[in-house]
Amino acid sequence: MRSMYFSNGTIDGLLATATAGQASAVRGPIASELELRDRRKRERLVRKARFPQVKSFEGYDFSQVALPEGYGVDDLRSLGFVERAEDLVFRGQTGRGKTHLAIAMGMACAQAGKEARLFTAAELVLMLAKASGESCLEPLLKDIARARLVIVDELGYVPLDREGARLLFQVLGDCYEKRSPVITTNVEFSKWGVVFGDDKLASALIDRIMHHGRLVEFNGTSKRMEHALMLGRAAD
């Protein structure tokens, strides 16, 4: 009843007058309602996160994922990095499973009742530029800031103009020590200046991200290529 914001007076009155059977009868629908609210909240968080696909940790192959020293798979699964507001950069060539793992962590976050958001870098920059042009940037930034986990996918796939780079820097910079950004990219840090069109801006962002962040390298062969080869063999 406290979880549902019943007043203390109402709760005390029930406990003072209800028999054990009556208290048990009341407990049932309250527990059912709380379970329903929790399930709907998690479903709402998954919808708001805007994951392009449903992905999970189940069956994910970590054998080609090079985690930082002292960091293990359980650190990703437990979402401890979210509680610590740590940053993660997933770097590797296309098809190595970066987005899959990022979505799996986002799904786990939503299932745990924590808000997560996913954008491609190009999509996010377009949204920010549109909001800025319509003088409604602040509400969008506040909405993004509600998330505990902010996934920016495919950084470097599309070059940014100066204003787009500045806006993206603002979002990622605002995450510092408040929430966890996960960035997936196929671009080495040394080339982020090309992506952002500004070496100083890129350097400042890398410094901020890596101060409380970790780089995760994705090696091996493309999972998409492996899947295509398997389909080809099956067709033969």
Contacts in CASP RR format, 6 or more apart in sequence:
PFRMAT RR
TARGET T0000
AUTHOR 0000-0000-0000
METHOD contacts of the structure
MODEL  1
MRSMYFSNGTIDGLLATATAGQASAVRGPIASELELRDRRKRERLVRKAR
FPQVKSFEGYDFSQVALPEGYGVDDLRSLGFVERAEDLVFRGQTGRGKTH
LAIAMGMACAQAGKEARLFTAAELVLMLAKASGESCLEPLLKDIARARLV
IVDELGYVPLDREGARLLFQVLGDCYEKRSPVITTNVEFSKWGVVFGDDK
LASALIDRIMHHGRLVEFNGTSKRMEHALMLGRAAD
1 10 0 8 1.000
1 11 0 8 1.000
1 14 0 8 1.000
1 30 0 8 1.000
2 11 0 8 1.000
3 34 0 8 1.000
4 30 0 8 1.000
4 33 0 8 1.000
4 34 0 8 1.000
14 23 0 8 1.000
14 26 0 8 1.000
15 23 0 8 1.000
18 26 0 8 1.000
41 113 0 8 1.000
42 110 0 8 1.000
42 111 0 8 1.000
42 113 0 8 1.000
45 110 0 8 1.000
45 113 0 8 1.000
45 114 0 8 1.000
45 115 0 8 1.000
45 116 0 8 1.000
46 107 0 8 1.000
46 110 0 8 1.000
46 111 0 8 1.000
48 115 0 8 1.000
48 117 0 8 1.000
49 106 0 8 1.000
49 107 0 8 1.000
49 110 0 8 1.000
49 115 0 8 1.000
49 116 0 8 1.000
49 117 0 8 1.000
49 118 0 8 1.000
49 147 0 8 1.000
50 117 0 8 1.000
50 118 0 8 1.000
50 119 0 8 1.000
51 103 0 8 1.000
51 106 0 8 1.000
51 107 0 8 1.000
51 118 0 8 1.000
52 103 0 8 1.000
52 118 0 8 1.000
53 103 0 8 1.000
54 103 0 8 1.000
54 107 0 8 1.000
55 100 0 8 1.000
55 101 0 8 1.000
55 103 0 8 1.000
55 104 0 8 1.000
55 107 0 8 1.000
56 104 0 8 1.000
56 107 0 8 1.000
56 108 0 8 1.000
57 76 0 8 1.000
57 77 0 8 1.000
57 104 0 8 1.000
57 108 0 8 1.000
60 100 0 8 1.000
60 101 0 8 1.000
60 104 0 8 1.000
61 223 0 8 1.000
62 73 0 8 1.000
64 96 0 8 1.000
64 218 0 8 1.000
64 219 0 8 1.000
64 220 0 8 1.000
64 221 0 8 1.000
65 101 0 8 1.000
65 216 0 8 1.000
65 217 0 8 1.000
65 218 0 8 1.000
65 219 0 8 1.000
66 216 0 8 1.000
66 217 0 8 1.000
66 218 0 8 1.000
66 219 0 8 1.000
67 73 0 8 1.000
67 75 0 8 1.000
67 76 0 8 1.000
67 214 0 8 1.000
67 216 0 8 1.000
68 214 0 8 1.000
68 215 0 8 1.000
68 216 0 8 1.000
71 214 0 8 1.000
75 81 0 8 1.000
76 101 0 8 1.000
76 105 0 8 1.000
77 108 0 8 1.000
79 105 0 8 1.000
79 108 0 8 1.000
79 109 0 8 1.000
79 112 0 8 1.000
79 114 0 8 1.000
79 149 0 8 1.000
80 86 0 8 1.000
81 88 0 8 1.000
81 180 0 8 1.000
81 214 0 8 1.000
82 109 0 8 1.000
82 114 0 8 1.000
82 148 0 8 1.000
82 149 0 8 1.000
82 179 0 8 1.000
82 180 0 8 1.000
84 180 0 8 1.000
84 212 0 8 1.000
85 175 0 8 1.000
85 177 0 8 1.000
85 178 0 8 1.000
85 179 0 8 1.000
85 180 0 8 1.000
85 212 0 8 1.000
86 180 0 8 1.000
86 212 0 8 1.000
86 213 0 8 1.000
86 214 0 8 1.000
87 175 0 8 1.000
87 180 0 8 1.000
87 181 0 8 1.000
87 182 0 8 1.000
87 183 0 8 1.000
87 209 0 8 1.000
87 210 0 8 1.000
87 212 0 8 1.000
87 213 0 8 1.000
87 214 0 8 1.000
88 180 0 8 1.000
88 181 0 8 1.000
88 182 0 8 1.000
88 183 0 8 1.000
88 213 0 8 1.000
88 214 0 8 1.000
88 216 0 8 1.000
89 182 0 8 1.000
89 183 0 8 1.000
89 185 0 8 1.000
89 209 0 8 1.000
89 210 0 8 1.000
89 213 0 8 1.000
89 214 0 8 1.000
89 215 0 8 1.000
89 216 0 8 1.000
90 98 0 8 1.000
90 101 0 8 1.000
90 102 0 8 1.000
90 182 0 8 1.000
90 183 0 8 1.000
90 184 0 8 1.000
90 185 0 8 1.000
90 216 0 8 1.000
90 218 0 8 1.000
91 98 0 8 1.000
91 184 0 8 1.000
91 185 0 8 1.000
91 186 0 8 1.000
91 187 0 8 1.000
91 188 0 8 1.000
91 215 0 8 1.000
91 216 0 8 1.000
91 217 0 8 1.000
91 218 0 8 1.000
92 98 0 8 1.000
92 185 0 8 1.000
92 186 0 8 1.000
92 217 0 8 1.000
92 218 0 8 1.000
92 219 0 8 1.000
93 186 0 8 1.000
93 218 0 8 1.000
93 222 0 8 1.000
94 186 0 8 1.000
94 222 0 8 1.000
94 224 0 8 1.000
95 222 0 8 1.000
95 223 0 8 1.000
95 224 0 8 1.000
95 225 0 8 1.000
96 218 0 8 1.000
96 219 0 8 1.000
96 220 0 8 1.000
96 222 0 8 1.000
96 223 0 8 1.000
97 218 0 8 1.000
97 223 0 8 1.000
98 153 0 8 1.000
98 184 0 8 1.000
98 218 0 8 1.000
99 153 0 8 1.000
99 154 0 8 1.000
99 184 0 8 1.000
100 223 0 8 1.000
102 118 0 8 1.000
102 151 0 8 1.000
102 153 0 8 1.000
102 182 0 8 1.000
102 184 0 8 1.000
103 118 0 8 1.000
103 151 0 8 1.000
105 116 0 8 1.000
105 149 0 8 1.000
105 151 0 8 1.000
105 182 0 8 1.000
106 116 0 8 1.000
106 118 0 8 1.000
106 149 0 8 1.000
106 151 0 8 1.000
107 116 0 8 1.000
109 115 0 8 1.000
109 116 0 8 1.000
109 148 0 8 1.000
109 149 0 8 1.000
110 116 0 8 1.000
114 148 0 8 1.000
114 149 0 8 1.000
115 146 0 8 1.000
115 147 0 8 1.000
115 148 0 8 1.000
115 149 0 8 1.000
116 147 0 8 1.000
116 148 0 8 1.000
116 149 0 8 1.000
116 150 0 8 1.000
116 151 0 8 1.000
117 144 0 8 1.000
117 147 0 8 1.000
117 149 0 8 1.000
117 150 0 8 1.000
117 151 0 8 1.000
118 151 0 8 1.000
118 153 0 8 1.000
119 127 0 8 1.000
119 150 0 8 1.000
119 151 0 8 1.000
119 152 0 8 1.000
119 153 0 8 1.000
120 152 0 8 1.000
120 153 0 8 1.000
120 154 0 8 1.000
120 157 0 8 1.000
121 152 0 8 1.000
121 153 0 8 1.000
121 154 0 8 1.000
121 155 0 8 1.000
121 156 0 8 1.000
121 157 0 8 1.000
121 158 0 8 1.000
121 160 0 8 1.000
121 168 0 8 1.000
122 154 0 8 1.000
122 157 0 8 1.000
122 158 0 8 1.000
124 152 0 8 1.000
124 168 0 8 1.000
124 171 0 8 1.000
125 160 0 8 1.000
125 164 0 8 1.000
125 167 0 8 1.000
125 168 0 8 1.000
127 140 0 8 1.000
128 137 0 8 1.000
128 140 0 8 1.000
128 164 0 8 1.000
128 167 0 8 1.000
128 168 0 8 1.000
128 170 0 8 1.000
128 171 0 8 1.000
129 163 0 8 1.000
129 164 0 8 1.000
129 167 0 8 1.000
131 137 0 8 1.000
131 139 0 8 1.000
131 140 0 8 1.000
132 163 0 8 1.000
132 167 0 8 1.000
137 167 0 8 1.000
141 170 0 8 1.000
141 171 0 8 1.000
141 174 0 8 1.000
144 150 0 8 1.000
144 171 0 8 1.000
145 174 0 8 1.000
145 178 0 8 1.000
145 179 0 8 1.000
147 179 0 8 1.000
148 179 0 8 1.000
148 180 0 8 1.000
149 179 0 8 1.000
149 180 0 8 1.000
149 181 0 8 1.000
149 182 0 8 1.000
150 171 0 8 1.000
150 172 0 8 1.000
150 175 0 8 1.000
150 179 0 8 1.000
150 180 0 8 1.000
150 181 0 8 1.000
150 182 0 8 1.000
151 181 0 8 1.000
151 182 0 8 1.000
151 183 0 8 1.000
151 184 0 8 1.000
152 168 0 8 1.000
152 171 0 8 1.000
152 172 0 8 1.000
152 181 0 8 1.000
152 182 0 8 1.000
152 183 0 8 1.000
152 184 0 8 1.000
153 184 0 8 1.000
154 184 0 8 1.000
154 185 0 8 1.000
155 183 0 8 1.000
155 184 0 8 1.000
155 185 0 8 1.000
155 187 0 8 1.000
155 195 0 8 1.000
156 185 0 8 1.000
156 186 0 8 1.000
156 187 0 8 1.000
156 195 0 8 1.000
157 186 0 8 1.000
159 194 0 8 1.000
159 195 0 8 1.000
159 197 0 8 1.000
160 168 0 8 1.000
160 195 0 8 1.000
160 196 0 8 1.000
160 197 0 8 1.000
162 197 0 8 1.000
162 198 0 8 1.000
165 195 0 8 1.000
165 196 0 8 1.000
165 197 0 8 1.000
165 198 0 8 1.000
165 201 0 8 1.000
166 201 0 8 1.000
168 196 0 8 1.000
169 196 0 8 1.000
169 201 0 8 1.000
169 204 0 8 1.000
169 205 0 8 1.000
172 181 0 8 1.000
172 183 0 8 1.000
172 205 0 8 1.000
172 208 0 8 1.000
172 209 0 8 1.000
173 205 0 8 1.000
173 208 0 8 1.000
175 181 0 8 1.000
176 208 0 8 1.000
176 211 0 8 1.000
176 212 0 8 1.000
177 212 0 8 1.000
181 209 0 8 1.000
183 209 0 8 1.000
187 194 0 8 1.000
187 195 0 8 1.000
189 206 0 8 1.000
192 202 0 8 1.000
192 203 0 8 1.000
192 205 0 8 1.000
192 206 0 8 1.000
193 199 0 8 1.000
193 201 0 8 1.000
193 202 0 8 1.000
193 203 0 8 1.000
195 202 0 8 1.000
196 202 0 8 1.000
196 205 0 8 1.000
END
